[in-house]
């Protein structure tokens, strides 16, 4: 297994694939609204996409136990390309009813690809290179977000939606071609994890024996609620600050945030210490920095202030993502897959429910108050985790030492 060759292929494939994902995230949401002239239709489209991700998280473990390696990853890239291809061959009159199905398929394909790649990365990359590879993957994803978000509107305006959808389908085909040469090490899974009941039982036992992993997943769940709130609030704060150029402000804000995330990923890969405890601390620190950054962003009354605090929000996101991925990938083979499936379930469910809960608050409160409330949830969870850890430490120190 040529780990460095695998790493280059994976990073390039992720860059191209994520560029396509951000390209269609912006273009398809706009396309749905133009076709239907209805915010409800956009909501159904987004909910369908989240629903596809939730479904993927429920079947991902069982699927990848039976079919693993590069073939499923290629198949999910080609599935996403085929779904976008439908928009090129079907008449516009038939597309409105099919768009929720396409959204579900894209959400399903995105999540299945992420579960398969993240859980199998230790079979592609040497353990000593995992941290650096995760940092480059996060950097590639951030660069793709900047490019996809900024280029999407320009391409639609210059060439139309069909050209963007064709380019988007091509990005997934190219990603599949880059996945094809990958060489995976053989999987080592114990027999106890071969049925569904065994998978979830092993996951529960694994989380009990590693409370810090359970704490990281709890903080991730809380963090998705905050992420949902600020995603709903992005266009609102952009319009409040710059009524005449809201879309430009939104694009700049996302670009600065994604640049911060890229920088955060690079910093995470260069920090001293690669033990499990170092990765755990890095993750918790990153979440705290990100939430504080978003809270301060939404308290601003000028474009400069908004962009200024977008940077630390992105920095925290990059540091926390690298820490989380690198730490979870160090779990044993039989636990990695159910953990990543469960992580995807938490993220999809938390994000979907969070958007539904947060949206009405913007009708009652100022955006700054809403984001303070919802990003206060991960900060409160972090504080609870820290207090529990201190309590466990005191109990351990006060326990009598057994006499030999």
N, C-alpha and C positions, 0 to 999 in steps of 0.2 A: 504494500500500500504506500504510494507516494503521497504523504500527508500534505506537503507544501503545494503539490500540483492540485490535489483535491481542494485545498483552501482557496487557491486562486480561482478555480472554477466556481466554487460555491459563492464566493464574494461577488464575482462578476454576474452570475446568474441572479443573485439576490438583488443586485443593483438594477438590472434590467427588468426583473419581475416586479419589483416595488415601484419603479418608475411607471410601469404599466398600470399598477394598482392605483396609484395616486392620480394618474392621468384619467382613468375611468371614474374614479370617485367624484372628481369635479365635473367632468363632461357628462356623465350619466345623470347626475342629480339635476343639472341644468336642462338636459334633454327631456327628462321626465316632466319637469315643470313646464317647459315650452309645449310639449305635446298635450298635457292635460289642463294647464293653467290652474292647477289646484295644489295647494300646500299639503292637502290630505294625501294626494297621490305620491308626493315626495316622501311623506311620512311612512306610507305603506311600503314604498320602495326600500327605504332605509331599514324598516323593521324586518322586511324579508331578507335583507342582506345579513342582519344580525341573527335572524332565525336560522339561516344556513350555517353560520358559525357555531351556534349552539348545538345543532344537529350533529355537526362534525365532531364536536367535543364529546358527545355521548357515544359515538360509534368508533372514534379514532383508535382507542386502545385495542379493541377487538380486531379492527381492520388491519392494523399494522403488525399485530401478532401473526396474522395469517399471511399477509403480503407485505414484505418489507424490501429494503434496498432502493435502487434508483427507479425501477419501473413505475411504482405508484406516483412518485414525484413528477416524472415525465407525464404520466396520464393526467394528473391534476392541472399541469400547465396547459396541456392540449385541450382539456375540458373547458378551461377559461377562455382559450382562444376560440373554440367552437361556439361558445355562448355569445361572444361578441360578434362572431361571424354571422349569426342569425340576424343581427340588426342590419347587415349589409344585403341580405337576400330576401328578407320578408318585406312586404309592402307596409308603409307607415300605418295604414288603417288597422293592421293586425298586431302592431308592436305594443300598443298601450296595454292590452290584456296580458301580453307575454313578458313585459318588463319586470313584474314581481318575481316571475319564475327565473328569469335571467339573474336578478339580484340575489335570489336564494342560492342559485348555482354558483355565482361568484363568491358569495360569503362562505359557502361550503368548501369550494376549491381553495380559497385563500387559507382557511383554517386547517384543512387537511394537509396542505403543503407545509404550513408552519409546524404543525404537530410532528409530521414525519421528519422534517429536516432537523428541528431542534432536538428531538429525542434521539436521533441517530447520528448526530454530529460527532459524539465520542467514538463512533465506529469508523469515521472518516479522517479524524484529526488526532494526532498524538496528544496525550493529556497535557504535556508542557506547553502546547501551542493553542489550547482551547481558549484561554483568556484573550490572547492576542487576536485570534480568529473571530471571537464574538465581538470584540471591539471594532474590527474592520467590517463585520456584517452590519452592526448598528450604524457605523459611519456611512456605509453604502446605502442603507435604508434612509438615513437622514438626507444624504445628497439626492437620492431619488425623490424624496418628498419635496425638496426645494425645487428641483427641476420639473417634476410632474405637475406640481401645484401652479408654478409660474408659467409654464409652457402651455398648459391645457387651454386656458382662455385665449391665448394668442393663436394657437393652432385652429381652434374652433372658428375664431373671427376670420382667419386668413383662408382656411381651406374647407370649413364645414364639418359637421359631425361625422359624416361617413368616412372621411379621410382619417379623423382621429380614432374612430373605432377600428379601422383597418390597421393603422399603426399600432394600436393597443394590442390587437390580436397577434401581430407580428412579434411584439416584445415577449409574449408568452411562448411563442414557437422558438424564438432564440434562446430563452431561458431553458426550455426543454432540451435543446441541442447541447447546451453547456452541461446539463445534468447527466446526459447520456454517457460520457466517459468516466464518471465517478466510479471508484472501486471501494466497496464497503468491506470491513472486517466481518467475520462471522459473528452472528448474534449468540449471546450466551444467556439463555433464559431458563430458569428452573421449571420443572414440570408443574409445580404448584400454581403457576401463573398462567396456565393454558386455558382456563375457563373464566367467564365473566365474573362469577362470584369470587373466584380466587384473586382476580385483579383488584377488585375494590377492597377485599379483605386485606390483601397485601398492602394496599395504599394506606388503609386506616392504621394497620400495625406499624407501617413505616413512619407515618406522621406522629404516632404516639412515641416511638423510639427516637424521633428527631424533632423535638418541639420547636426548634428554631425554624425548620422548614415550614411547619404549620403556621408559625408566626409570620413568616415571609408571605405565605399564601393569603393569610388574613389581611395583612397590610395591602397586598395587591388588590384584593376584593374592595377594600375601602377606597383605594386609590382610583379604581375605575369609576366610582361615584363622582369623585372630584373631576376626573377627566370628562365625564359626560356633561357635567355642569359647565365647564369652561368651553367645551365644543359648542354647546347650545349658545353660550354667551359671546363667542367670537364675532359673529355678524352683528350682534346687538351693540357691543361696545364700539365696533368699527363705525357703525352708523351714527352713534351718539357723538363720537369725537370728530368725525369727518363726514357730515351728511352728504356732501357732494362727491365724495370719492371713497365710499365705504369698501368697494371691492378692491381698490388699490391698497388701502390700509390693511385689509384682511390678508392680501397676498404678501405684503411686506412683513406683517406680524408673523405669519407662518414661516416665511423665509428666515427671519432672525431666530425664531424658536428652533427651527430645524438645524440652523448653523450652530446654535448653542448645543444641540443634542450631538451633532457630529464632533464638536470640540470636547464635550463631556466624555464621549466614548474613547477619544484619543487619550484624554487624561487618565481615565480608568485603566487603560492598558499599561500605563507607565508608572502608576502608583506602586510604591514598595509594598511587598507582602502579597503572597498568593495562597496563603492557607485559607481553609474554609471560613474561619472567623474573620479574616480580612475581607473576603467577598461579602459576607453577611453584613458587616459594618458599612461597607461601601454601598450596599443596596439601601439600607435604612437611612444613611446620610443623604443619598441621592433623592429618595422619596421626600424627605423633609425639605431639602433645597428646592425641589420642583414645586411642592405645594406652596411654600412661602413665596416663590417667584410668581406663581399664578395669582395668589392673593394680592400681592403688591401690584401686579399688572393691572388688575381690575379696579384698583383704587385711584388710577391716574386720570388726569384731566387734560392731558396733552398727548399728541402723537409721539413726541420724543420720549416721554415717560413710559408709554406703553411699550415701545420698542426696546427701551433700556432694560426693563424687567422681563422682557421675553427671553433675553439671553440666559439669565440664571435659571429660569424655568426649563429651558432646553438643556442646559448643563446638567441639572439634576436628573432629567429624564434619561440622558445618555449614560450617566454614571450608574443609575439604578438598574437600567436594562442590562448592561454588561455584567453587573454584579449578580443579578438574579439568574440570568441564563447560565453563566459560568458555574454558579453554585449548584443549581438544580442538575446540571449535566454531570456532576460528580457523584450523584446518587447511583446505587447499583443498577445494572441493566434491567432487572425485573421491576424496578420501581420507576425508572425514568419515564417510560411511556405513559403509565396511568397518571403520573404527576403532571406531565405536559398536557395531557387531555383534560385533567381537572383544572389546570391553570387556564386553559382556553375557555372552559365552561364558566369559570369565575369571571373572566374578563368580558366575555360576550354577554352573559346575564347581567353583570353589574353595569356594563355600559348601556345596554338596552333599557333596563329598569331605571337606571340613573337619568337617562334623557327624558323618560316619561315623567319622572318625579320632579326633575329640575325645571322643566319647561314652564309649568304654571307659576313658579316662584318669580320668574322674570316679569310677570304681569302684576305682581304684588310689591316686589322689592326692587331696589337699585341693583344693577349687575354686580357691583362690588360686594354687597351684602350677601347675595346668593352664592358667589364663589367663596367668600369667607366661610359660609356655613358648610358647603359641600367639601371644600378642601380642609376644613377643620376636622372632618371625619378621619382621613388618613393620619393627620397629625395627632388626633386623640388616640387612635389605634396604636401609633408608634409609642406614645407616652405610656399607654397601658402595657404594651409589650415590655418596655424598659422597666416599669415598676414590678411586673411579674418576674422578670429575670433577676432583679435585685433581691426580690423576696426569696426566690429559689436559691440564690447564692447564700443568703443569710441562713436559710434552713439547712443547707448543705454544710455550712461552717459550724453551725451549732449542734449538728448531729454527733453523738458520741462515736468515737473511733472504735471499731470492733477489736477486741483483744484476740491476738492470734493464739 
